[in-house]
Amino acid sequence: MAGKLYAFPNSFQAQKIQIAAAFSGKSVEVADFVVGETNKSAEFLKKFPLGKVPAFEGNEVTLFETNAIAYYVGNDETRGGANEAEVLQWIGVADNEILPLACTWVYPTLGIMQYNKAATEKAKEDIKKVMMLLNNHLLSRTFVVGERITQADISLACTLLMLYVGVFDADFRAAFPNVNRWFTTLINQPQFKSVLGDVQLCTKMAQFDAKKYNEVCGKSAKKEQPPKTKAKEEKKPKKKEVGGGETVALAEAPAKKTDPWANCPEATFNMEEWKRTFSNDSHEVAYQYFLDNFPKENYSVWHCKYMYNDELKINFMSMNLINGMLQRLEKLRKNAFGVMLLLCDDGPPKKLAIEGLWIWLGDELAFKRTPDWQIDYEYFAWEKLDYDNQCTKDTIKKFFKCEGEFNGMECIDSSDYK
């Protein structure tokens, strides 16, 4: 037996692991797991200090990251053999490109995340771009890498599963015949079927249901509460597991929510135009646009450094950390922009680090304006930069280009918050 797996039922993250094990012929025992109990026990936390799942316990190893576990329980074929780098590339596409978009689109239809029209529409358009990339790649290929099924196929298929089941109706799928052929080929393999069962493709695109959201988040429970006493009662947030090893607080919404940006100066920087310029024009043009248009009186520039770089060991896991943070800050997007870099030195041993450059409305640390944004920022050291200093402008240029020397390290990957 390869080991014991702790995971939520029907977790797509766990499915990646189970399917990999099915292809390698290794036996993985799915442990009894009670949310809020098993992962809070002293025994569990001793093995897995973050208290998150999927988590894996083997004879000689304990692992708590999905891709690392899938790699461990797989074999040379699932890892890609000589093509292992390409396999890792497509795993990164699944985690960093597809997953955030899938969550933004699908989670509101399941009632576990509030609906944001602009974010959902953007996610739909962005997922089309990724699907077309994959469709073109599969034009002359049966599988994503090489001639056999690898973890690239497994990870992509499991990440796309919620989309194919929930929102990719026939009309949407029609534009991507090569991906559809590849996906249906995979889900009908016995190794996939042993984990996923029979997969029914979407027939009607799921939509956001406010009633379902209120039921899941407990907002309608107010009607059933007994009359309150005069003394104020402390409200404890409810919690719900959403998959991928994360627990999110579901506090009851206040009667009226204030705008976190309400006490800021006037928003005089055209953030949308700036983001289009940054995305579509050259680095030099974008940098000059920024210098010509940035209103330093109303906005501020911040530099952040991750405080636990010694824990960063694997490139794609470090990028998952970055993209997870950006994904959870959707509502900050209106008046903020950021560039997060994964840095590396030559070693040995190889060292990784995360740094970022952020711009937002006002001269205070934006995350403190509302608890909704206080998710990951405390893991970083934040420094407000003096915009009038030439050194700051040089730093801005380096971050925009993702090039240059960063305290003896070089940028090997990046992600933009825009």
N, C-alpha and C positions, 0 to 999 in steps of 0.2 A: 504493500500500500504506500502511495506517495505521501499521504498525510491527511490532515483534517482541515476542512474549510469552514470558516464562520462567515455567514452571509445572510442578507435578507432573502426571503422567498421571492423568486422570479426577478432577482436583481440582474440587469443586463451585464453588470460588471462581473458578477459571479458566473454568468453564462459563458463569458469569454474564457474563463478558467476551466470550467467543466468541459467545454467543447475541445479545448486544447488537450486536456487529459484524455478525452475519448479518442482523439487521433493518435496520441502516443501510447495508448493502451494502459495507462497508469490509473490506479484506483484512488479516487479522492472521496473520502467520507465527508458528507455534509453534516456538521455538528448541530446539535440542538442549540438554537439561539433565540433568546428572548430579549427583545429590544428594551434597553433601559435597565436590564438586570445583568445579563451575561457580560455585556461590554462595560459595565460599571463595577464588576467584581474585582477584588484585589488580585485574584489569580489571573484574570484576563489582562488587566492593566500591567501586570508584571511582564507579560509576554509582549503586549501590544500597547505601549504607553499612550498612544493617541486615542485609544478607545474606539477606533473606527473599523469598519468592515468594508469589503472583504479582508479577512485576515487568515493566514495559513500557518499551520503548525506541522512541520515535518520531523523526521527523526533527528536531523542535525541542523535545522534552520527554522526560524520564525520570520514570516514576511507579512507586510501589511499594505502593499501597493499592488493593484490589480495586474499591471503589466509584468511586474517582477514575478508574481505568482504564476501567471500564465507561461512565462518563459521557463520557470522552474519545472512545472508539471508537463511541459511540452517535450518535443524531441528535436533532433537536428532538422527534420523536415519542416515542422511548424515554425522553427526559428529562422528558416530560410537558407541554411547552409552557407554557401559562398555569397548568397544574396541577402545576408542578414541586415546589412545597412539599409537596403531598400525596404525590407519588412519593417524596420524601425521607423522609416520615413512615413509609411502609410499608417502605422499605428499612431504616429503623431498627428496625421491628418484627421484620423477618427477622433482623437482626444481633444485636439486644439481647434480644429475647424468645424467639424460636424457636431460634436456634442453640445457646445454652448448654443448653437443655433437650434438644435433639436429641442433642448430644454426650454428655450425661449418660446418656441412655437407650440410644443406639445404639452408642457406642464400646465399652462392655463386651461387647456381643454380637459385635464384630469382634475382640476379644482385644487391643485396644490401650489399654484402661484398666481398672483394677480395678473390680469390681462393688461397689456400695454399695446395699444394699436400700432404706434410708430415702431416699437421694438419688434413686434410680431411681423409686420410687413417687411421690415428690413431683414429679419431672419429668413423669411420666405425667399426674398430676392437673393440673399447671400447663399442659401442652400442650393438654389438653382445653379449658381456658378460652380459650387463644389461638385454637384451632381454631373454637370456638363464636363468638368475636368475628368471625373471618373469614367463617364460615358465614352469620351474620346480615348482614354487610356485603354479601355476594354474593347475597343473596336476590333482589334486583331489579337486579343488575348482571351483565354478561357478564365484564367485567374489573375489576380493583381500582380503577383510576383512569381516568375518561373512557371513551371508546368504543373505544379501541384498546389494543393491548398496549404497556405501558411497562416501564421498568426495575423498577417496583414488582412487576409480575407475574413478571418474570424472576428477580429476587432472591428473592422468596418461594418460587417453585416450585423453584428450585435448592437452597434451604435445606431445604425440605420433602422433597426427593427421597430422602434417606437414610431418612427415616421411612416414606415410602410404599413404598419397596422393601424395607426391613428389618423394620419392626415394626407398621405400620398394616395389620393383616389386615382381612378383610371385615367382621368383627364390629365392630372399632374404627371403621372408615370409615363404617359405616352411620349413625352419628349426625351426619355432616357431608356431606349430599348436595350442597349447593351448592359446597362446596370441592372435592369429588370431580369434579363436572361441570367446574368451572373448571380444575382440575389436568389432567384428561384432555384437555380442549380444547387446553391449552398444549402438552403433550408430543407432541401429534399435529400441531402446526404444523411445516411444513418447516424453519423456522429452528431450532426446538428439536431436531427429528430429526437435522439435519445435525451436531449436537454430541453429543446424548445417545444417538442410535440408538433402538432400540425399548425402551421402558421396561416392565418386567414388574412389576406391582404385587404386593405381599406376599400370599402365600397362607397362610403360617404364621408367627406372630410369633416372631422370633428371640429366643433366650434366652442368658444368659451361659454360656459354656463354660469351666470352669476349666482344662481340658486345653489348649484353644486359647490361653488367656491365658498359660499357662506356656510354651507353645511360642513364642509371639510375643515374650514378654519374656525368654526364655532361661533360665528358672528350672530347667528339666529338664536343662540342659546340664551340671550339676554331675556327673551320673553318668558322663559321657564324658570328664571331665577327667583327665589323668594324675596320679599321686600327686604331692603338693606336696613341695617341698624344705623343709628346716627354716627357711630364710630366708623372711621374709614377702614375699608378692608384692603389688605394688600393683595393685588392681583398677580397671580403667578402665571407666566406664559405657558400655554400648552405647547407640546412638541409633537412633531410628526417626522417619521423617517421618510426620506424622499428617494432613497436609492443611492448607490455609489458611496455609502458609508457616511453620509452626512445627516445630521439632525438639525432641523431648522425650528426656531421658535415661532409659534403662531399666536402672538398676543392679540387680544381683542382690540379692534380698531377704536380709537377715540371718536367721539361724536364729530369733532372737527379737527382736521390735521393741518397744522401750519406749514407753510412753504419754508424749507430750510434755507432758501436763498433770500427770504423776505428782508432781512436786515443788512443785506449786502449793498454795495454801490450799484449804480445802474449798469446793466449788462451792455457795454458799448463795443464789445468785440464780436464780430460776426463769426461765431464759432462754427456754424455749418459751412460757410464759405472757406474758412481756414482749413477745416478737415477735408473738404474736397480738394483744395490746393495741395495739401500734404499728401493725399492719396494719389492724385492724378499727375502732378507735375514733378519735375526733377527736384532733388534735394536742394540744389542751389536756388531754384525759383521759390521753393517753399520757405527756405530760410530768409530770403530777402523779403518775401511777403510778410513774414512774421515781424521782421525788424521794422518794416514800413507801417504796420497796422496795429501792433500790440500796444494797448492802452495801459501803461504801467501804473497809472493812478488808480485804476479800478481792479486790476488783476495782480496776481503774484505768481512767482516761479518757485517751485520746491524740488529739492533733491532728496531721494530716499535710498537707504541702504538696508538690505535684509540683515537682521541681527543674528541669524543662525546659519550662516554660510557653511560652517563646519559640518552641518547635517546634509548638505547637498552632495550627492555622489554620482547620480546618473542624469544625463542631459534631459531626456524626455520627462523624467519625473520632476525635474526642476521647472521645466516649462509648464507642466500640468499645474504646479503650484501658482505660477504667474497667471495663467489663463483662468484658473479657478477664482482667483481674487478679482480679476477684471469682470468675469461673468457675474459675480455677486454685487457689482457696483453699478448696475444698469441705471438707476435713477440719478446718479451723479453726472451722467453724460451731458445733460442740458448745458452746463456751464463749465465743463472740465475737459481736459485733454491730457493724455499721458503716453510716455514711451517707457516700456520696461525692458531691460536688457539682461540676458544671461551671459555672464562673463567667464572667461577661463584663462588660466596661465599655462605655461608649457610644462611645469612640473619638472621632474617627478617629486612627489606625487602630484597628479593633476588636481587643481583646486578650482572650484566653481564659486560664483558669487552672483547676487542679484542686486541691480541698482535701477533706479527709475528717475525720470524727470517729469514733473507734473505742472500744469498751468490751470488755474481756476479763478473764478470770480471772488474778489475780496482778498484781504491780506491775512486771514486767519487759516489755521489748519481745517480744511473743509470737512473732514470726517467727524469732527466734534460737533457739527451743527445738528446732527440727528442720530439717534441710535441705529437707524436703518443703514447708515453707512459705516458703522463701527464694527466691521467684520474682521478684516485682516490687518488693518493699518497699524495695530499695536505691535506687530512683529517686525516693524521697520523703524529705523531712526530717521526722523524728518528734519530737514534744514531748509529754512527760507533763504533764497539767494537774492543778492543785491543785483537787480536788473541793470543798473547803471555801470556795474563793474564789467570790464572787458572780459575778465576771466569767466564770468557767468555766461556771456554771449558765446564764448568759445565752447563752453560746456554744452549749451543749448544746441549748437551746431553739431557737435559730436554725437549727441543723442539723436538728433533728427536723422543723421546719416548712418547711425549705428556703426560708426567707424572711429578709429583712433585708439589712443592708449588711456586706459582707465586704471590708474594706480597699479601699473605693471601687468594689467590683464587686457584681453581683447574680447570684443563682442563675438559670440558664436551663434546667437539666436536672439530674437526680439519679438515683442508683441505690443501692438498699439491700442490705446484706449481712445476710441474716436466715435 
